[in-house]
Amino acid sequence: MILRMQGVGCKYGDDLTGSVTAVQGINLSVEAGETLALVGHTGSGKSTLAQLMAGLLPADEGEIWLGDLCLTGKKLPKATEVCRRVGMVFQYPEHQLFAETVREELAYGPENLGWPADRIEREVAAMAAKMGLADLLDAGPYQLSGGEQRKVALASVLIMRPPLLILDEPFVGLDASARQEFMRLLLAWQQEFSAAIVCISHDMDCLAEFCRRLVVLCRGQMLLDAPIREGFDRVELLQKSGIYAPLGRQAVRRLKAAGWDIDTGALTVDEAAAAIKAARKAGKAGDNHGR
């Protein structure tokens, strides 16, 4: 098991100045190879929960384990030990880029983990090639486009091969082609290293393509933890949480309500298109048979 959270709670402020509970009673486990979508309306506690997973915030109650490493004991682990087990890519890549060149940016994490120089050089070159950054290694990160900066930020985390990767709004600002490339790179990396990925996003269509498990937060509490197809069937619960199903699922449901004989299991736009095509073909065959 890569991540285990038991009875985790976190609040901001104190009893004197007033406190606000961000998350409470969170029980969550994540296994190797999982892709988990973490969703909820603004203020639901998603970012707080992600930072707790990454060891960036202390929990006020409960236990958090990254493999065999406890983040909530009396003696907190060293930052390097946490970084060996979890990596986080923030929504705005400029918030985590600071080196003078892309090469230095990619090498920073491995250097702090104590990798030998020859290994760092090999791994930086290999990661840059995988991410399409080989020609930009000597460029300054802030000279790059937004999409390139996002790649650099991601590569600087992936190079350390954390068993758990947390992504905060990774698809924002990317066009359809860039999103598909991003997903392909992430899933190839995950398969190679058997990592788990937790993805926070408001884009349900991207999550439907990318993830296989759905966790819904509302007012700091976990309302749902289910396989993603089953999770998006919970229409009333999702609407209560300010979440709507992916467009593909909405389309087939509306056609069903309009009288179409159509499979409503489609989740992505491509699946909905295939379901519509099959329904039209079956309808025409039925009409011909009736004649």
C-alpha positions in Angstrom: 0.0 0.0 0.0 1.4 3.4 -1.0 -0.8 5.7 1.0 -3.0 5.1 4.0 -5.0 7.8 5.8 -7.0 6.9 8.9 -9.3 9.4 10.7 -7.3 12.3 9.3 -8.4 15.8 10.2 -6.9 19.3 9.7 -8.0 22.7 10.7 -6.7 26.3 10.2 -6.4 28.8 13.0 -6.6 28.1 16.7 -9.1 28.2 19.6 -8.2 31.7 20.5 -8.4 33.3 17.1 -11.0 30.9 15.7 -10.5 27.8 13.8 -11.9 26.4 10.5 -12.0 22.7 9.9 -10.6 22.0 6.4 -11.0 18.2 6.4 -12.2 15.7 8.9 -12.6 12.0 9.4 -10.7 11.1 6.2 -10.1 7.3 5.6 -8.4 6.6 2.4 -6.0 4.0 1.0 -4.2 4.1 -2.4 -2.5 1.2 -4.0 0.3 1.0 -6.5 -0.9 1.5 -10.1 -4.1 3.4 -9.2 -5.2 6.6 -10.8 -7.5 8.4 -8.4 -9.6 11.5 -9.2 -10.1 13.8 -6.3 -13.0 16.2 -6.9 -15.2 18.7 -5.1 -16.4 22.3 -5.3 -14.1 25.1 -4.4 -13.5 25.0 -0.6 -14.3 21.3 -0.3 -10.8 20.5 1.1 -9.2 19.0 -2.0 -6.0 21.1 -1.8 -5.7 20.6 1.9 -6.0 16.9 1.6 -3.4 16.8 -1.2 -1.0 18.8 0.9 -1.5 16.4 3.8 -0.8 13.4 1.5 2.4 15.1 0.4 3.6 15.9 3.9 3.3 19.7 3.3 0.7 20.2 6.1 0.6 18.6 9.5 -2.6 16.7 10.4 -4.3 17.6 13.7 -5.7 14.2 14.1 -5.4 10.7 12.6 -2.6 8.8 10.9 -1.0 9.2 7.5 1.4 6.6 6.2 3.4 6.7 3.0 4.4 3.1 2.7 6.4 2.4 5.9 6.9 6.1 6.7 4.5 7.8 9.2 3.9 11.5 8.7 1.9 11.9 11.9 4.2 10.5 14.6 5.9 12.5 17.4 9.1 12.5 15.4 8.4 13.9 11.9 10.4 12.3 9.1 13.1 14.2 7.2 12.0 16.0 4.0 14.2 13.9 1.8 12.5 10.7 3.1 9.1 12.2 2.2 10.3 13.2 -1.2 11.4 9.6 -1.9 7.8 8.5 -1.5 5.6 11.3 -2.8 5.9 14.1 -5.4 3.5 16.9 -6.1 3.0 19.1 -9.1 1.1 22.3 -8.4 -1.5 24.0 -10.6 0.9 26.9 -11.5 4.3 25.6 -12.6 6.0 28.9 -12.0 5.4 28.4 -8.3 7.9 25.5 -8.2 10.4 26.6 -10.8 13.5 28.4 -9.5 16.7 27.2 -11.2 18.6 29.1 -13.8 18.3 26.4 -16.5 16.0 23.4 -17.2 19.0 21.1 -16.7 19.5 22.5 -13.2 15.8 22.2 -12.5 15.7 18.5 -13.3 18.9 17.8 -11.4 17.9 19.6 -8.2 15.8 16.8 -6.7 18.2 13.9 -7.5 21.1 16.0 -6.1 19.2 16.4 -2.8 18.5 12.7 -2.7 22.2 12.0 -2.9 22.4 10.5 -6.4 25.9 10.3 -7.9 26.7 12.9 -10.6 27.0 10.4 -13.4 23.5 8.9 -12.7 22.0 12.4 -12.4 23.5 13.3 -15.8 22.0 10.1 -17.4 18.6 10.5 -15.8 18.3 14.2 -16.7 19.1 13.4 -20.3 16.6 10.5 -20.4 13.8 12.4 -18.7 14.3 15.4 -21.0 14.1 13.1 -24.0 10.9 11.5 -22.8 9.3 14.9 -22.1 10.3 16.6 -25.3 12.7 18.9 -23.5 16.0 17.8 -24.9 16.5 21.0 -26.9 15.6 23.2 -23.9 18.0 21.9 -21.2 20.1 25.0 -21.3 17.2 27.4 -21.5 15.8 29.4 -18.5 12.5 28.0 -17.2 10.9 31.4 -17.3 11.8 31.8 -21.0 9.5 28.9 -21.8 5.8 28.8 -22.8 3.2 27.8 -20.2 3.0 24.3 -21.6 6.7 23.9 -21.6 6.9 25.1 -18.0 4.3 22.6 -17.0 6.4 19.9 -18.6 9.5 21.0 -16.7 7.7 21.1 -13.4 6.3 17.6 -14.0 9.7 16.3 -15.2 11.4 17.7 -12.1 9.1 15.5 -10.0 9.0 12.4 -12.2 12.7 12.1 -12.4 12.8 11.2 -8.7 10.3 8.3 -9.3 8.1 8.8 -6.3 5.7 5.9 -5.7 2.9 8.5 -5.2 2.4 11.4 -7.6 -0.1 14.2 -6.8 -1.3 16.5 -9.6 -3.2 19.7 -8.9 -5.2 20.8 -12.0 -2.6 19.4 -14.4 -4.8 20.0 -17.5 -5.5 23.7 -17.1 -4.4 25.9 -20.0 -3.6 22.9 -22.3 -5.3 22.4 -25.6 -6.8 19.0 -26.6 -3.6 17.8 -28.2 -1.4 18.9 -25.3 -3.8 17.2 -22.8 -3.6 13.9 -24.7 0.2 14.1 -24.8 0.3 14.9 -21.1 -1.9 11.9 -20.2 0.1 9.6 -22.4 3.4 10.7 -20.8 1.9 10.3 -17.3 0.4 6.9 -17.9 3.6 5.6 -19.6 5.6 6.7 -16.6 3.1 5.2 -14.2 3.2 1.9 -15.9 7.0 1.8 -16.0 7.4 2.5 -12.2 4.1 1.1 -10.9 3.3 4.4 -9.3 0.0 5.7 -8.0 -1.4 9.0 -9.2 -3.9 11.3 -7.4 -5.3 13.9 -9.7 -7.2 17.0 -8.6 -9.2 18.7 -11.3 -12.5 20.4 -12.1 -12.4 19.0 -15.7 -14.6 15.9 -15.4 -14.0 15.0 -19.1 -10.2 14.7 -18.6 -10.7 12.8 -15.3 -13.0 10.4 -17.1 -10.3 9.6 -19.6 -7.4 9.5 -17.2 -8.6 8.1 -13.9 -10.2 4.8 -12.7 -11.3 5.8 -9.2 -13.4 8.7 -8.0 -13.2 10.4 -4.6 -15.7 13.2 -3.8 -15.1 15.7 -1.1 -17.8 18.1 0.3 -17.2 20.5 3.2 -14.1 18.6 4.2 -15.7 15.2 4.3 -15.4 12.3 1.9 -18.8 11.6 0.5 -17.9 9.0 -2.1 -15.1 6.6 -3.0 -15.9 4.4 -5.9 -14.8 3.1 -9.3 -15.1 6.1 -11.6 -17.9 4.7 -13.8 -20.0 3.8 -10.7 -19.1 7.1 -9.1 -20.5 9.1 -12.0 -23.8 7.2 -11.7 -24.4 8.8 -8.3 -26.2 11.8 -9.9 -27.9 13.2 -6.9 -24.8 12.9 -4.6 -22.6 14.6 -7.3 -25.0 17.4 -7.8 -25.2 18.0 -4.0 -21.4 18.3 -4.1 -21.5 20.7 -7.1 -20.1 18.1 -9.5 -21.5 17.2 -12.9 -20.9 14.1 -14.9 -18.6 14.2 -17.9 -20.2 15.4 -21.2 -20.2 12.0 -22.7 -22.3 10.6 -19.8 -24.7 13.6 -19.9 -25.2 13.2 -23.6 -26.3 9.5 -23.6 -28.5 10.1 -20.6 -30.3 12.9 -22.3 -30.8 10.8 -25.4 -32.2 8.0 -23.3 -34.6 10.4 -21.6 -35.7 11.5 -25.1 -36.6 8.0 -26.0 -33.5 6.6 -27.6 -32.6 3.0 -27.1 -29.0 3.7 -26.2 -26.4 2.3 -23.8 -26.0 4.9 -21.0 -22.7 3.4 -19.7 -20.6 5.7 -21.9 -18.4 8.0 -19.9 -16.0 9.8 -22.3 -17.0 11.8 -25.5 -15.5 9.0 -27.7 -17.5 6.4 -25.9 -20.7 8.5 -26.2 -20.0 8.9 -30.0 -19.7 5.1 -30.3 -22.9 4.5 -28.3 -24.8 7.0 -30.5 -23.5 5.4 -33.7 -24.5 2.0 -32.4 -28.0 3.2 -31.4 -28.5 4.8 -34.8 -27.4 1.7 -36.6 -29.7 -0.5 -34.5 -32.6 1.9 -35.1 -32.1 1.9 -38.8 -31.9 -1.9 -38.8 -35.1 -2.1 -36.8 -36.8 0.2 -39.2 -35.7 -1.9 -42.2 -36.8 -5.0 -40.5 -40.2 -3.5 -39.8 -40.6 -2.7 -43.4 
